[in-house]
Every structure is written in C-alpha cells, then in structure tokens.
Amino acid sequence: MIGIKERYVTDEQGQRTAVILDLETYQKMLEDLDMLDAIHAYDEVTANPGEAIPFEQAVKEIESRRSDL
C-alpha cells in the first residue's frame, strides 16, 4: 500500500468531515480503483463462461456502472 499522508477537515465539533490528500496519492488511488474495476469485470465474465455478450454491449454496461459511482 502506498504511504498516505492524509489531512482532515473538521466541523465545529471537531468531527472529521473530509480528507485532503496530495495529488499524487489521489491519482494513484484512482488508478488502483480503475484496476480493481477491471479485475471485478473480468471475474464476473469468467464466473459465467456460457453467458457471452457483444463487446460493444459490455463496454456500455461498464461505462454505465462507472457513471453511477
């Protein structure tokens, strides 16, 4: 795991409400999440080998899932 040096934004009661990360850490986390999404999609496909769909449909489904996040 990457060394994360986070800072927190707090409210008036001292409760953490947000995290501040340096840009490099944030970009690395986004890349890692993208890779995990690809692994998850691969796992779904290999779990149902008899269920083939056209490539274009698969891309549309993946993109629609990403827009839901």
Backbone bond lengths (Angstrom), bond angles and torsions (degrees), N, CA, C in turn:
res aa  C-N    CA-C-N  psi(-1)  N-CA   C-N-CA  omega(-1)  CA-C   N-CA-C  phi
1 M - - - 1.459 - - 1.515 109.12 -
2 I 1.297 114.69 146.73 1.460 119.82 179.49 1.524 110.17 -73.38
3 G 1.312 116.08 151.00 1.455 120.13 177.57 1.517 110.10 -76.04
4 I 1.316 117.24 108.40 1.462 121.61 -176.94 1.512 109.06 -95.58
5 K 1.324 115.29 126.87 1.460 121.91 176.17 1.517 106.99 -114.61
6 E 1.325 114.67 81.62 1.448 119.60 -176.75 1.522 111.36 -87.82
7 R 1.316 114.41 155.41 1.461 122.29 172.22 1.521 106.20 -126.20
8 Y 1.301 116.65 153.39 1.449 120.39 -175.14 1.519 111.76 -116.44
9 V 1.321 114.39 147.22 1.452 122.31 170.28 1.523 105.21 -100.52
10 T 1.325 116.56 132.53 1.466 119.79 -178.76 1.523 110.81 -119.63
11 D 1.319 114.87 157.24 1.461 119.94 176.02 1.525 109.39 -88.63
12 E 1.327 115.87 -173.22 1.469 120.86 -177.33 1.530 112.81 -62.07
13 Q 1.329 117.24 -25.59 1.465 121.02 -179.98 1.527 112.12 -89.88
14 G 1.307 117.17 1.36 1.462 120.67 -179.90 1.523 113.58 84.71
15 Q 1.335 117.47 8.27 1.459 121.57 178.81 1.527 109.47 -80.00
16 R 1.318 116.96 135.83 1.455 120.96 178.21 1.521 110.06 -67.79
17 T 1.318 116.33 130.58 1.462 120.78 -178.89 1.521 113.23 -120.96
18 A 1.332 117.20 -16.85 1.463 120.91 -178.87 1.520 108.82 -159.21
19 V 1.335 114.27 164.40 1.465 121.13 179.22 1.512 108.37 -122.75
20 I 1.308 115.94 140.08 1.463 121.93 174.80 1.521 107.17 -111.93
21 L 1.327 115.61 125.36 1.463 122.08 178.10 1.517 109.16 -120.59
22 D 1.328 116.60 152.63 1.450 117.91 173.31 1.527 108.19 -70.56
23 L 1.323 116.12 155.33 1.460 121.70 -173.42 1.523 112.42 -59.87
24 E 1.314 118.04 -39.48 1.468 121.57 -179.73 1.534 111.09 -61.55
25 T 1.323 116.76 -44.88 1.463 121.05 178.65 1.517 110.33 -63.73
26 Y 1.330 117.28 -43.94 1.457 121.76 179.68 1.526 111.06 -60.47
27 Q 1.321 116.84 -46.51 1.467 120.39 179.98 1.526 111.31 -63.70
28 K 1.320 117.50 -39.57 1.465 121.62 177.71 1.522 110.24 -63.54
29 M 1.319 117.39 -40.99 1.457 120.87 178.28 1.527 110.74 -63.81
30 L 1.327 117.94 -40.48 1.461 121.32 177.30 1.528 111.15 -63.16
31 E 1.325 117.06 -42.45 1.468 120.98 177.12 1.526 110.65 -61.88
32 D 1.331 116.59 -43.56 1.460 120.87 179.48 1.528 111.06 -63.30
33 L 1.339 117.06 -41.34 1.455 120.33 178.14 1.524 111.39 -64.86
34 D 1.319 116.77 -38.27 1.461 120.83 177.68 1.529 110.05 -63.65
35 M 1.324 116.65 -41.94 1.461 121.01 178.30 1.534 110.52 -64.46
36 L 1.325 117.55 -42.55 1.459 120.82 177.89 1.527 111.62 -62.97
37 D 1.334 116.37 -36.78 1.464 120.79 176.88 1.526 110.17 -62.93
38 A 1.332 117.11 -42.24 1.463 121.04 178.60 1.522 110.90 -65.44
39 I 1.327 117.06 -41.05 1.469 121.24 178.13 1.522 110.04 -63.30
40 H 1.319 116.45 -43.21 1.465 120.64 178.90 1.531 110.43 -61.75
41 A 1.317 117.60 -44.51 1.465 121.31 178.55 1.521 110.28 -61.18
42 Y 1.321 117.39 -42.53 1.466 121.74 178.09 1.531 110.52 -61.59
43 D 1.335 116.00 -45.41 1.461 120.42 179.50 1.525 111.40 -60.37
44 E 1.329 117.25 -40.42 1.462 120.80 178.21 1.521 111.09 -62.71
45 V 1.320 116.50 -42.18 1.462 120.84 -178.87 1.516 110.89 -66.95
46 T 1.306 117.31 -45.00 1.471 120.01 -177.62 1.526 112.10 -72.21
47 A 1.330 117.72 -21.17 1.462 120.58 178.31 1.529 111.45 -74.16
48 N 1.324 116.63 -22.66 1.466 122.06 -179.52 1.525 109.97 -126.11
49 P 1.333 117.77 67.87 1.467 119.62 -173.65 1.526 114.55 -63.60
50 G 1.327 118.90 -24.81 1.453 120.77 -179.24 1.515 113.41 -83.12
51 E 1.302 117.24 -4.29 1.455 122.56 -174.61 1.531 110.11 -105.45
52 A 1.320 117.40 81.78 1.462 121.20 -177.78 1.525 109.95 -91.65
53 I 1.335 115.85 140.05 1.461 121.30 174.27 1.514 108.13 -129.94
54 P 1.318 117.83 155.96 1.464 120.19 178.40 1.530 111.72 -61.75
55 F 1.314 115.99 148.30 1.460 122.14 -178.02 1.525 111.42 -55.49
56 E 1.333 116.91 -45.02 1.463 121.08 -177.62 1.525 111.18 -60.49
57 Q 1.322 116.51 -38.44 1.460 120.73 178.31 1.531 110.22 -66.91
58 A 1.321 116.58 -40.68 1.466 120.65 178.84 1.523 110.89 -61.33
59 V 1.323 116.89 -43.16 1.467 120.98 179.60 1.522 109.64 -62.93
60 K 1.331 117.90 -43.80 1.465 121.30 179.46 1.527 111.16 -60.94
61 E 1.328 116.56 -42.02 1.464 120.06 179.75 1.527 111.43 -65.38
62 I 1.318 116.38 -42.22 1.472 119.85 178.69 1.517 110.54 -63.53
63 E 1.326 117.09 -44.67 1.467 120.86 -179.78 1.533 110.95 -64.18
64 S 1.321 117.38 -38.40 1.456 119.20 179.75 1.532 110.85 -67.05
65 R 1.337 117.37 -35.83 1.463 120.56 176.45 1.524 110.95 -65.38
66 R 1.316 116.42 -39.33 1.469 119.91 -179.90 1.511 110.76 -66.27
67 S 1.326 117.63 -37.30 1.468 119.76 -179.41 1.513 111.46 -71.14
68 D 1.335 117.71 -20.36 1.472 121.27 177.96 1.527 111.72 -76.03
69 L 1.332 117.88 -17.11 1.465 120.13 -176.85 1.475 112.89 -76.78
